[in-house]
Amino acid sequence: MRTSLMARLVVGSLFAAVVLLAQADVPQVRSVEPATAKVGDVLTATGENLDRANVAEAYLTDGTNDFKVAITEQEAGSLKVKVTANVKPGRLALMVLTRGREPKLIEQPVKVTIEE
């Protein structure tokens, strides 16, 4: 029984390590400024893993409609995006498309209001 318990602990530890490594480079946005913007304005998002190695594209979304925005600057701790003409007014969340073998759209927990 001891061997079985020890084997379970080793396998569990390895699994936890793999999960943590897989999540290490996930883009995370903590804030976006300004809180209100118009078409043509540049938004600055700050957070972690926002560089080109991790983020391929950026969008503003209302949960139903996604509006691609132009990335103007990109570093590990910040991402600047220009609000393009295709973006409709409203309260929108920032969303990023990750890079890698299996790209994913990740809606970030920050909102911005786009005015007409």
N, C-alpha and C positions, 0 to 999 in steps of 0.2 A: 504493500500500500504506500509506503514512503516513496518508492520510486515513481509510482503513478502521480502522487501529489507533487513531487519535485518536477516531473516532466510537464505537468499542467502549469506550474509556476513559470518555468522556462519559456514554454510556448506563449503564455499570456504576456510575459515581459517582452518577448520579441514582437508580438503583434502590436502591443502598445507603442513600441519604438518605431515600427513601420508607420503606424497611423500618425504619430507626431511628426515624423520626417515628411510625410506626404502633405501635411497641412502647414509646414514651415513657410512655404513661399506663397501662400494664399493672400491675394491683395485684400487689404482692409483699409477702408476710409473712415476716419474718425470725425472729420469736420469738412465743411465746404464754405468758402467765402467768395463773394458776398452772399447773403441769404436770399437776396432778391436781385434779379438780373433781367436784361433785355437781349434780343437778338444782337449779336456782335460783341457782347461783353465776354470777358474771360473769367472763368471760375477757377479758383484754386482749391483743390482737394488735398488734405494732408492725412497721412496715415503710414502704412507699411507696405512694402513689396509692390510699389506702384511703378517701378521702372519697366523698360522695354522687355526685359527678360520675362516678366510676369503678366503684363497688360498689353494686349494687342489693339483693342479698340475701347471706346467709351460711349455711353449712351445716357440720355435722360429718358425716364419712363414714368408713365402714369399707372403702370400695372397691366395695361392692355396694349397701349401703343408705345413703341420704342423709337426714339429719335437719335440717330447717330450724331455725335458732336465731334469737332476736330480737336485732336490732341495737339497742343502747341509746344508744350514742354513736359518732360518726364524725368523724374528722379526716383530713387528708392522711397523717399519720404514725402514726395509731392507730385501732383499731376495737375497740369493746367489744361483746361479745355475751353474752346470758343463755342458760344451758343450760336449755332448755325440757323439759317432762315427756315429750315424744315421743322424746327421746334415750335410746338404749339404752346400758347400760354397756359399756365396752371401750376399746381404744386407737384413737382416731379422729384423722383429719386434718382440718384446717380447709380449707374450700373456699368460694370466692366466685363469685357470678354478676356478670359485668360488665354495664355499661350500654352503650348504643349501638345502632347499626343491626343489628349481629349479636352479641347477647349470648352470652357463653361461660362455661361453668363451668370454673374453674381451681382444681385441687387444689393447695394450698400445701404446702411442704416442712416443715411443723411438725405435731407430734402432741400430743395431750392425752389423758390417761386419765380416763374418766368412771367413777366408782364408784357402787355402789348406795346 
